[in-house]
């Protein structure tokens, strides 16, 4: 398998799907749709919908009409969180992925509304998934339940007990030194939340058992944690140009990270430890997906 | 019927329901839950959940376990929109209902996150409604479909084709003079959006037909429009003390309103015209709910 080639293929497949669910730029409130599309189509690795798709495949999932709205929704939620995170009152970032952030390009009010619009559109998009259920089939009740469960997980993992909870810890711990336990909680929520949602929803929609979904939740949480520790390391050892955003931004914002509470070698060891735990749990599942494995390894060892 | 008494009874019933769905103030991200509860429990007339409840009753609805999460959700969405609307980059309001706005009390970052948290919690709350469906009953598929339809309407009417669309027009028309058609579109979306969602969901969950739900959508849209024109009138003729927020705020913010594009008597006539249209449509429905009728009249003729 040529990983890079397979990855590029999937990224363009995913972007094709995303475009299908994004709003047309027209009418009285055209500006907000422009701001939403600007932020959604700013590139990026499309990690969350990709993990959802590949976990769905891991469990032998087939019905893409129901999966696709959820893939679009998870990317909308991820994007809204970036738009709001970049606001002056939050991280105050002017560039992301080498482009102006949404509030710089469209103004602060429009960035707030575009974020709200993406979050709401995410839930509207998945609410439409039920329209694809074939009611003449005997298992339509089961399919409805999978959709509703996925819907619930999407909202839970994006909310105060998930991503938003992590953002709150992040904001409140600025300028303070926090311990490893709190840092882990923050990462598990802030980054892990949506990764857990992605992989769990992929599994649920493919018909995985409750026990399998639990295993996937743990694996995804560890991927999120390892990914975030790697982010801390890259913020120190990479360069602006490779990363597409300013390095040393954590230091600038007086944030506690893995490389402020321990040295870089120890942080790298932590990545390995968490990765090993996830790998073991993954290997105990009786399924295989070569690309998913390669993707996870890439996420954890990435250079940018 | 003693309307005031009946109204007070319902407000406390609704606040009891809301409290059941609000987050506990605990843990690492306690602050955001405090900010969410602060804004949700700031009083207010609870118009949207009340309209939902009474429309549900109008159509003979019975299963409150499914209705209640939707009642809580619509109030959460309304509240989040106020929290974000009050932000410095938006309307920049420091007081609402006689209390400090959320960003004044908790800071701007926490107000953004509390708003995001309320919006997400709204969808999480309704996603849990399906857990109350009795699967042993023959009509469980029908009930699932009502929930999903309601879910979709909630997201649609709160999103860019509903409330957010209206807010975008509002922001963009500041300092410009806009015509009546655009003003009507703005009001139908910004205020009408959630009122339509409230009444439509009440009807759907009670088992109303598609035609009845359409009729309710039109009635609700007119109520929203009349309510908003009334708001424009009150902004000019009321006082800070009665209104609980600064009067003449539209003038201060250079906004086009019904009383800037026409005189007050004409604006009052517009309220009557829209109200009459709604009344006729309402009277053509073969159901009755005395309290709902009184509530609608009160909303349109209110003094604050």
Interface residues (C-beta under 8 A of the other chain):
Chain A: X23 X27 X28 X29 X31 X32 X33 X36 X80 X84 X87 X89 X90 X107 X108 X109 X110 X112 X113 X115 X116 X117 X119 X120 X121 X123 X124 X127 X128 X130 X135 X140 X141 X144 X145 X147 X148 X151 X152 X154 X155 X156 X158 X159 X160 X164 X165 X166 X167 X168 X169 X171 X172 X182 X185 X186
Chain B: X23 X27 X28 X29 X31 X32 X33 X36 X80 X84 X87 X89 X90 X107 X108 X109 X110 X112 X113 X115 X116 X117 X119 X120 X121 X123 X124 X127 X128 X130 X135 X140 X141 X144 X145 X147 X148 X151 X152 X154 X155 X156 X158 X159 X160 X164 X165 X166 X167 X168 X169 X171 X172 X182 X185 X186
